[in-house]
Amino acid sequence: MDGETFRLDLGKVHESVRVRFNGVDLGCLFVYPYIVDLPPEMLKTTGNVLELEVTNLSANRVRDLDINQVPWKIFRDINIVGIDYRPLDASKWSVVPSGLIGPVRLLPIKRVAIP
């Protein structure tokens, strides 16, 4: 790896991802492109550990709760309604993409000398 910088490209992610590399928290990515550069001192010759914590939108969970008629709209000071001000029913919502879609790639960044 001799001083070479690498770019971690996570591809498609729905919706945000916290990135840790070899125990170092590199932050939360929440917009495309889901990329982070890894400085040379972070990479080991072997035994590198990549940890990704993906957070999805709640739409699929809300849909599932409504399909199974699980009471979840229990609020003291607000009612959940749709755009037409009728009670919200998410049971007919389409499933939305969730998770790490990828592809995940580790790409070397070439340094170019500018004359």
C-alpha positions as CSV (number, residue, x, y, z in Angstrom):
1,M,0.0,0.0,0.0
2,D,3.2,2.2,0.2
3,G,1.7,5.6,0.8
4,E,-1.1,5.1,-1.7
5,T,-4.5,6.7,-0.9
6,F,-7.6,4.6,-1.6
7,R,-11.2,5.7,-2.2
8,L,-14.0,3.6,-0.7
9,D,-17.0,3.8,-3.0
10,L,-20.1,2.2,-1.5
11,G,-22.2,2.5,-4.7
12,K,-25.9,2.9,-4.0
13,V,-27.1,3.2,-0.4
14,H,-30.7,3.7,0.9
15,E,-30.6,6.0,2.8
16,S,-27.6,6.8,5.0
17,V,-24.5,4.9,6.3
18,R,-22.0,5.4,9.1
19,V,-18.5,4.2,8.0
20,R,-15.8,2.8,10.3
21,F,-12.5,1.6,9.0
22,N,-10.1,-0.3,11.3
23,G,-12.0,1.2,14.3
24,V,-11.8,4.8,13.1
25,D,-15.2,6.5,12.6
26,L,-15.2,8.2,9.2
27,G,-18.6,9.8,9.6
28,C,-22.0,9.5,8.2
29,L,-22.7,9.6,4.5
30,F,-26.2,10.6,3.6
31,V,-26.1,11.8,-0.1
32,Y,-24.8,10.3,-3.3
33,P,-22.0,9.7,-4.1
34,Y,-21.4,7.6,-1.0
35,I,-17.6,7.8,-1.0
36,V,-14.8,8.4,1.5
37,D,-11.0,8.6,1.0
38,L,-8.8,6.5,3.1
39,P,-5.4,8.0,3.8
40,P,-2.4,5.6,3.5
41,E,-1.8,5.4,7.3
42,M,-5.2,3.8,7.8
43,L,-4.6,0.7,5.7
44,K,-2.9,-2.4,6.9
45,T,-1.3,-5.0,4.7
46,T,-3.8,-7.5,6.0
47,G,-6.6,-7.7,8.5
48,N,-8.5,-4.4,7.5
49,V,-12.0,-4.2,9.0
50,L,-14.8,-2.2,7.3
51,E,-17.9,-1.6,9.4
52,L,-21.0,-0.1,7.8
53,E,-24.1,0.8,9.7
54,V,-27.0,1.5,7.2
55,T,-30.1,3.4,8.2
56,N,-33.2,3.1,6.0
57,L,-36.3,5.3,5.7
58,S,-39.2,4.1,7.8
59,A,-41.6,3.7,4.9
60,N,-41.3,-0.1,4.6
61,R,-41.7,-0.5,8.4
62,V,-44.7,1.7,8.5
63,R,-46.2,-0.2,5.5
64,D,-45.7,-3.5,7.3
65,L,-47.3,-2.2,10.5
66,D,-50.4,-1.0,8.7
67,I,-50.6,-4.3,6.7
68,N,-50.6,-6.2,10.0
69,Q,-52.9,-3.7,11.7
70,V,-50.4,-3.0,14.4
71,P,-51.3,0.2,16.3
72,W,-48.4,2.6,15.9
73,K,-50.1,6.0,15.5
74,I,-50.4,6.6,19.2
75,F,-49.6,10.3,19.9
76,R,-50.9,12.6,22.5
77,D,-50.7,15.9,20.6
78,I,-51.0,15.0,16.9
79,N,-52.8,12.8,14.5
80,I,-51.1,11.2,11.5
81,V,-53.0,11.9,8.3
82,G,-52.4,11.6,4.6
83,I,-52.1,14.5,2.2
84,D,-55.9,14.5,1.9
85,Y,-56.3,14.9,5.7
86,R,-57.8,11.4,6.0
87,P,-56.3,8.9,8.4
88,L,-53.0,7.6,7.0
89,D,-53.1,4.1,5.6
90,A,-49.6,3.0,4.4
91,S,-50.7,-0.6,3.7
92,K,-51.0,0.1,0.0
93,W,-47.6,1.8,-0.3
94,S,-45.1,0.2,-2.7
95,V,-42.0,-1.2,-1.1
96,V,-39.1,1.2,-1.4
97,P,-35.4,0.2,-1.9
98,S,-33.6,-0.3,1.4
99,G,-30.1,-1.0,2.5
100,L,-26.6,-1.3,0.9
101,I,-27.1,-1.9,-2.8
102,G,-23.5,-1.5,-3.8
103,P,-21.3,-2.4,-5.4
104,V,-18.7,-1.7,-2.7
105,R,-15.3,-0.9,-4.3
106,L,-11.9,0.0,-2.9
107,L,-10.1,2.1,-5.6
108,P,-6.5,3.4,-5.6
109,I,-6.2,7.1,-6.2
110,K,-3.4,7.9,-8.5
111,R,-1.5,11.0,-7.8
112,V,-0.5,13.1,-10.8
113,A,2.3,15.6,-10.8
114,I,1.3,18.9,-12.4
115,P,4.2,20.7,-14.1
